[in-house]
Amino acid sequence: EGRTAEERADSVHELLFPNHQPTGEEAHLLAEWDKLREVRESVLKSLEGARQSGMIGNSLEARVVLRASGETAALLRRHESDLRYIFIVSQTVIEETTGSEVIPQIEVFKADGQKCERCWNYSVEVGNDSAYPTLCERCVPAVNAMCC
């Protein structure tokens, strides 16, 4: 009839996903995220040790210090603003070192600041907003956007 498969389908559930050909840039990004997943696995092991020792109760109570050099440090710096979400912790710190380790040295500490009652992350900014003294710097604008 001259119609495409998409036009002939009675339901979207009968359609196939398009055949995607990755580009060179995507291959680079996939390799980068594979490395970040490796680092995350090491961080999760360190967090579990801190949890078992009683230092923290859950991962949001943690500040993770990553000591890395070379390409690993550069990778962590490129993703610095996302690391706390990747590791599910309240704070991350990157310290550059000399060496050639592939996986950074990881140290876990109790997070600085107070617990935000909305997102449960710890922040030194909790209490700085007089209208919402129990919220962090990320939650105050979100609450303002919802209610005002």
Kinemage of the C-alpha trace (Angstrom):
@kinemage 1
@onewidth
@group {chain A} dominant
@subgroup {mainchain}
@vectorlist {calphas} color= white
{ca glu a 1} P 0.000 0.000 0.000
{ca gly a 2} L 2.968 2.332 0.161
{ca arg a 3} L 2.617 2.964 3.898
{ca thr a 4} L 5.443 2.460 6.359
{ca ala a 5} L 5.283 -0.132 9.135
{ca glu a 6} L 4.589 2.699 11.606
{ca glu a 7} L 1.584 3.813 9.565
{ca arg a 8} L 0.221 0.236 9.262
{ca ala a 9} L 0.565 -0.671 12.943
{ca asp a 10} L -2.651 -0.779 14.951
{ca ser a 11} L -0.758 -0.135 18.186
{ca val a 12} L 2.532 1.395 19.214
{ca his a 13} L 3.187 -1.888 21.042
{ca glu a 14} L 3.473 -3.676 17.690
{ca leu a 15} L 6.337 -1.468 16.536
{ca leu a 16} L 10.043 -2.241 16.769
{ca phe a 17} L 12.664 0.105 18.120
{ca pro a 18} L 14.673 1.848 15.416
{ca asn a 19} L 18.034 0.301 14.570
{ca his a 20} L 20.560 2.698 16.127
{ca gln a 21} L 24.165 2.898 14.957
{ca pro a 22} L 26.420 4.354 17.686
{ca thr a 23} L 28.841 7.084 16.706
{ca gly a 24} L 32.448 7.453 17.816
{ca glu a 25} L 31.453 10.074 20.388
{ca glu a 26} L 28.927 7.690 21.935
{ca ala a 27} L 31.588 4.999 22.252
{ca his a 28} L 33.764 7.473 24.161
{ca leu a 29} L 30.874 8.359 26.489
{ca leu a 30} L 30.072 4.698 27.092
{ca ala a 31} L 33.693 4.031 28.045
{ca glu a 32} L 33.630 7.044 30.371
{ca trp a 33} L 30.489 5.812 32.115
{ca asp a 34} L 31.945 2.305 32.405
{ca lys a 35} L 34.837 3.863 34.322
{ca leu a 36} L 32.447 5.883 36.497
{ca arg a 37} L 30.547 2.679 37.294
{ca glu a 38} L 33.829 1.054 38.390
{ca val a 39} L 34.540 3.971 40.693
{ca arg a 40} L 30.955 3.817 41.979
{ca glu a 41} L 31.353 0.146 42.875
{ca ser a 42} L 34.439 0.995 44.943
{ca val a 43} L 32.636 3.883 46.619
{ca leu a 44} L 29.679 1.638 47.466
{ca lys a 45} L 32.042 -0.882 49.104
{ca ser a 46} L 33.618 1.895 51.165
{ca leu a 47} L 30.180 3.187 52.157
{ca glu a 48} L 29.150 -0.293 53.248
{ca gly a 49} L 32.259 -0.497 55.449
{ca ala a 50} L 31.391 2.866 57.011
{ca arg a 51} L 27.827 1.707 57.549
{ca gln a 52} L 28.942 -1.544 59.200
{ca ser a 53} L 31.330 0.322 61.494
{ca gly a 54} L 28.496 2.625 62.599
{ca met a 55} L 30.049 5.815 61.199
{ca ile a 56} L 26.983 6.386 58.997
{ca gly a 57} L 23.484 4.975 58.965
{ca asn a 58} L 22.833 5.448 55.263
{ca ser a 59} L 24.764 6.776 52.295
{ca leu a 60} L 23.187 10.265 52.427
{ca glu a 61} L 24.944 10.774 55.768
{ca ala a 62} L 28.306 10.526 53.975
{ca arg a 63} L 30.908 12.837 52.501
{ca val a 64} L 33.169 10.893 50.141
{ca val a 65} L 36.737 12.038 49.459
{ca leu a 66} L 38.233 10.690 46.236
{ca arg a 67} L 42.007 10.932 45.807
{ca ala a 68} L 42.947 10.443 42.166
{ca ser a 69} L 45.497 11.415 39.566
{ca gly a 70} L 45.844 11.667 35.809
{ca glu a 71} L 42.961 10.563 33.620
{ca thr a 72} L 40.941 9.341 36.585
{ca ala a 73} L 41.120 12.755 38.264
{ca ala a 74} L 40.204 14.453 34.982
{ca leu a 75} L 37.205 12.141 34.554
{ca leu a 76} L 36.006 12.846 38.087
{ca arg a 77} L 36.406 16.603 37.553
{ca arg a 78} L 34.346 16.441 34.350
{ca his a 79} L 31.507 14.824 36.299
{ca glu a 80} L 32.117 16.555 39.626
{ca ser a 81} L 28.660 18.129 39.889
{ca asp a 82} L 26.984 14.737 39.353
{ca leu a 83} L 29.149 12.533 41.587
{ca arg a 84} L 27.023 12.961 44.703
{ca tyr a 85} L 24.015 11.706 42.732
{ca ile a 86} L 25.945 8.855 41.114
{ca phe a 87} L 27.199 7.685 44.526
{ca ile a 88} L 23.973 8.651 46.376
{ca val a 89} L 25.827 10.652 49.016
{ca ser a 90} L 25.410 14.203 50.300
{ca gln a 91} L 28.890 15.469 49.447
{ca thr a 92} L 31.896 14.542 47.339
{ca val a 93} L 35.390 16.005 47.352
{ca ile a 94} L 38.058 15.357 44.721
{ca glu a 95} L 41.695 15.669 45.751
{ca glu a 96} L 44.282 15.363 43.010
{ca thr a 97} L 47.341 13.279 43.806
{ca thr a 98} L 50.408 12.030 42.002
{ca gly a 99} L 50.415 8.416 40.956
{ca ser a 100} L 48.883 6.159 38.372
{ca glu a 101} L 46.017 4.408 40.148
{ca val a 102} L 43.030 3.487 38.006
{ca ile a 103} L 40.565 3.466 40.902
{ca pro a 104} L 40.907 6.439 43.241
{ca gln a 105} L 41.633 6.128 46.932
{ca ile a 106} L 38.318 6.516 48.755
{ca glu a 107} L 37.683 7.784 52.237
{ca val a 108} L 34.267 8.168 53.857
{ca phe a 109} L 33.425 10.773 56.487
{ca lys a 110} L 30.257 11.959 58.162
{ca ala a 111} L 28.671 14.641 55.949
{ca asp a 112} L 28.978 18.289 56.968
{ca gly a 113} L 25.921 20.329 57.892
{ca gln a 114} L 22.346 19.478 58.752
{ca lys a 115} L 19.868 17.080 57.187
{ca cys a 116} L 17.359 18.687 54.805
{ca glu a 117} L 13.876 17.572 55.786
{ca arg a 118} L 12.726 17.450 52.157
{ca cys a 119} L 15.510 15.581 50.303
{ca trp a 120} L 17.379 14.131 53.324
{ca asn a 121} L 20.737 15.301 51.965
{ca tyr a 122} L 23.108 16.933 54.411
{ca ser a 123} L 24.175 20.486 53.635
{ca val a 124} L 25.897 23.362 55.396
{ca glu a 125} L 23.258 25.598 53.751
{ca val a 126} L 20.347 24.153 55.771
{ca gly a 127} L 19.060 26.978 57.963
{ca asn a 128} L 20.258 29.831 55.744
{ca asp a 129} L 16.798 30.627 54.352
{ca ser a 130} L 14.512 32.257 56.931
{ca ala a 131} L 11.338 31.204 55.096
{ca tyr a 132} L 12.423 27.545 54.969
{ca pro a 133} L 15.020 27.028 57.709
{ca thr a 134} L 14.913 23.223 57.483
{ca leu a 135} L 15.594 23.033 53.731
{ca cys a 136} L 18.823 22.944 51.726
{ca glu a 137} L 19.906 25.218 48.886
{ca arg a 138} L 18.441 22.849 46.276
{ca cys a 139} L 15.053 22.424 47.917
{ca val a 140} L 14.286 26.096 48.701
{ca pro a 141} L 13.909 27.072 45.004
{ca ala a 142} L 11.928 23.896 44.289
{ca val a 143} L 9.459 24.624 47.090
{ca asn a 144} L 9.216 28.263 46.043
{ca ala a 145} L 8.408 27.182 42.484
{ca met a 146} L 5.632 24.871 43.692
{ca cys a 147} L 3.856 27.213 46.046
{ca cys a 148} L 4.414 30.782 44.909
